[in-house]
Amino acid sequence: MSFALDPQVAEAFAPFAAAMSGSAPPPVGDVAARRVAVEARIRQADIAQPFPDDVEVADYRLTTGEGATIRMRWYTREDASDGPGPAALYLHAGGMILGHIGLFDGTVARYVSASGTSMLSVDYRLAPEHPYPAPVEDVYAALIWLHEHADELGVNRARIGVFGDSAGGGLAAAVAILARDRKGPAITKQILVMPMLDDRTPDPDPRLAPFVLWSWDDNRTAWQAILGDAAGGPDTPAAAAPARVADPAGLPPAYIEVGQLDIFRDEALTYALRLSRAGVPVEFHLYPGVPHRFDTVAFSSDIARRVLADRVRALSSF
């Protein structure tokens, strides 16, 4: 039996597929074209659902240790208690080559509204202009900032986690490794949604090819931008590609999910297994019939509602 899209997901994707038919994908290495095309899709998906009216937003700027200035956006629910509560660092999708916090405003606000967990979205620098280690060092600096400003933000330092999807999921896993290895700020949980974890891009799978939204060429383009000629080689550090971590013991508990029609399926499965074997508590979900980031388009489908409920439950557990 061959793979097939979930029927409701297929219905939601039909107009998108029709619009894309006949257009040739950009070649490997063309970051600029991917920025134009993918950011337009992200923007459209983010505004397709209403922005919740119970979430307050504030912007901050952080100067990192190397002198870079990055933006951060703080989201909190209006009815948040006066006492210190949970918070999550949010790291956006985009292969570490595209996207910015403004494209994910509605997404983050909806998570905060549904879970009650405040979130700090980080506008980390992008490759190829800022290759590794810039993105993950920006995220680590934001984690330190959140711990240092916990009192004024009403955050319990013992209840700070990291949440990322796609490239952001990879960055969430990477910053958890950095925090462990540097004996840095505590992370209570890592939520890795369809995470980009491994720079060793596999060969295309013809069974998945009809369904992919983030392709093998996209992935090679991203990792080459992040790591240059070292991508896929023997010396990639775990802070760049968390799948390379030598020993996962001592990492924070993890929630990991991926679609069965996602090119990240196998690396997410493998990472969940390695964490579990190292004694790290893991909740893992493999959702059948769905491709990468399907929920941004098919958000009203039954499976997207189940996925969202699982993420909100994980956020609420901080």
N, C-alpha and C positions, 0 to 999 in steps of 0.2 A: 504493500500500500504506500502511495506517495504522500508527501506533505500537502496540506491544504490550509488556506486561511480560515480562521473562525468566520462563520457566515456573516455575523454582524460587523466584524472588522472588514471583511471584503466589501460589504455594502458601503461602509463609510469611506473606504479607500478608492472606490470606483471613479469618482470625479477626479481625484488626485492622479490616479493612474492614467486616465484619459488625457489629462493636461500634460503629463510627462511623456506620453507616447510620441515617438518620432523625434525627440530631442536627444542628441548624443551626449553622454556624460563627459565631463572634462577629463583630460588625460591625467595620468599619475604625475604629481608634482605641481599641478595648477591649484594653488591655494586661493588665489583671488577669485576665480570662477566659483569655487565652492562657497566662499564667503557670501557672494551675491545670492546664489541659489538657495543655500541652506538657511541663511539668516532670514530670507523672505518667508520660507516655510515655517520657521520657528515663530516669527512675529505673527503670522496669520493664525497659527495654532494657539498662541498665548492669549490673543484677544477674542478667540471664538467663545470663550466662557466668561461670565461676568466676574469683575473684580469684587471680592467680598467687601461689604460695607462696615465690617467690624474689625478691620485690621489697620493699624497705624504704621506709618513708614517714616524712617529718618535716615539721612545719609551721613556717612563719616568718611574721613580720609586717613590713610595710614602711610607713614613713611617707613619703608623697610630698612633693614640694616645696611643694605647696599645703596640706599639713597633713592630708590624708586618710590613713587607715590601711587597708591592704588585706592580705588573707591570701594566702599562697602555699604551695603544697604541693610538696615535693621528693620525687621517686621515683628510686630507684637500684637496680640489680640487686645482689644480695648478693655475687655473685662478681666484681664490678667490680674491675679491676686497681688496684693502688696508685698507678700513674702517672696523670697527668692524662689524662682521656678526653673524649669528645664529650658535648654536652648540647643540649637544645632547650627553648625557652620554649614551653609549650603554652597555647593560647587556645581556650576552649570555645565551643560553638555556642549559639544562642539569640537570634539577631537583635539582640544587644546590649540586649535588653529582658528577658531571663529567663535562668535557669540560675545555677549556682554550682559551685565546684570539687568539692564533695561528690557532685554528680550524675554526675560523670565519673571517679570513682575507679578503677573497674574498667577503663574504656577506656584511661586513661593507663597504668595498671600493666601492662596487656597489651602495649601498645606497647613499654614499657621492657623487659619480660621477653623479648619476641621479638627486639628489635633490639640490646639492650645499651647503648643510648643513654639516659642519664639525662634526666629532664624536670622542669621547674619549671612547675607549673600555676598560673595567675594568676587570682585572684578579682577581676577588674576591676569597677569600678562600672557600674551599668546605667542606661540611659535608661528613662523620661523623668525620673526623679529626678536623674540625673546625665547630662545630654546631652553631645554633643561640646563640648569635646575630652576630657572626663573619661576615657572608656574607653581611648582610645589613649594618653593621657598616663600612665595607670596602667601600661599595658603597657611603655611606654618606660622608666618608672622601674624596672620589674622587670628589664628588659634590662640597665640600668646596674647594678642590684643583683647580678645574676648574674655580670657581669664583675668587679665589685668583690670578690665572695666566691668567685671561681673557685678560688683556692688551697685554701681550707678545704673546699670541696666536691669537690675532686679533678677539676676541669674544666680543659681546655685552652682558653684564651681564643680561640685561632685555630680552634676547632671548635665554635662556638656557633651554632645555627640557630634558626629560628622555625617553629612548626607550628601550624596552626589549621584547624578545619573550620567551614563555613558562615560565621556572623558572625566566628568566630575566624580563619577564613581571610582575611576582609577585614581584620581587625586585624593579622594577621601581615604582609600586604602593606603596610598603612599604616605599621607600625612600621619596616619596611624602608625606606620612603620617608623617614620622619623621621630615621632613623639616617644615611642618606646625606646628607640636606640639612643636618643639624646637625653632620655630621662626628663622629658619635657612635660607640658600640661597634660593632665589626665583626660582621656577620652572614654566616655561611658559606653558608647556603642558606635559602630560604623554601619551605616545603611548604604549599600552598594546596589544601585539600580542599573541593571543591564551594563555592568561596568567594563570599561576598556582597560585591561590589565596587562596585556602581553604584547611586546613589540615584535614578536616572531609571528607575523601575519601568516596564517595557513594558506594553502592553495585553495582556490575557489571550489566550492562544493556545488555541483550542478543541481542537486536536489533543493538547495537553498536559493540559488541564483534568481529564480523568478520572484522572490519575496523580499529581497534585501533592500533596506532603505539607507543603510550605511554599508557601502560595498568594500570588497577587499582592496580595490584601487583607492578608495577614500582612506582606508586604514593605512595603507602604505604611504600615501601622501602625508598623513598626519604624523606618523612615526618618523619619517624622514625629516619633516620639518622640526620635530622635537629633538631628535638625536643625531641627525645628519647621517654620515656613512656608518656610524656605529649601530644603527637600527638593525635589529635582528642578529647582531653579532654576539660574541661570547661574554662581553664585559659590561653589559647593561646593568646599572645598579637598580636595586629594588625600589629606591625612591623615585625612579623614573618609570619603571614597569613593575608593579607589585608582584606579578607572577614570578619574578626572579628572586623573591625573598628566600634566603637559605633556610631559615628556621622561623616558622610563624608563631612559635610558642610565645605567650605573653601578650599577644595582640588583643584588642578589645573584642568583646562579643560582636558577632556580625549578623546582619540581615542581608541576604543576597538574593536577587531575583534576576531572571533572564527569560526571554522568549525562545521557544524552540526553533523559530525561524530567524534567529539572530546570529550573525557571524561571531558574536562574542559568547555563544552558548557554551562551547567546550572549555574556554578559559575560565568562565564563571564556575562551571561545574568542577573543574580541577581545583580552582582556588578554594571553593567551599570544602572540598574533600581534604585538601592539605591543612586548612585551618582546623577542621574537625579532628583530624588525626593528631594534630599538635595540642589538642586539649582546649581549643578555643570554642566556646559555645556558638553554634551556627544555626540559624533558621534559613532554609534554602527553598526557593520556589522556581520550578521550571514550568512556564505557562505554555501549553500547546496552542498551535494555530495562530501565533502572533509574531510579528517581526519587531525589529528594533524601534523603540519609542512609539509603538503603535497607539498608545493611550493618548497621545497629543492630538491625534486625528479622530480616532474612534472612541472618544471620551464618554460617549453615552452608551457604549456597548456593555453587556452584562459582565464580560471578562475585565474590562477596564474598571468597572465599579468594584469588582473583587480585588483587583490589583491596588486600587487607591485605598480601599479599606485596610489591606494588609500594611501598606506604607504608613498610613495614619496610625494604626495600632502600634507599629514599631516606633514611630516618633513619640507617641504618647507614653511609651514605656521608659523613657529617659528618667 
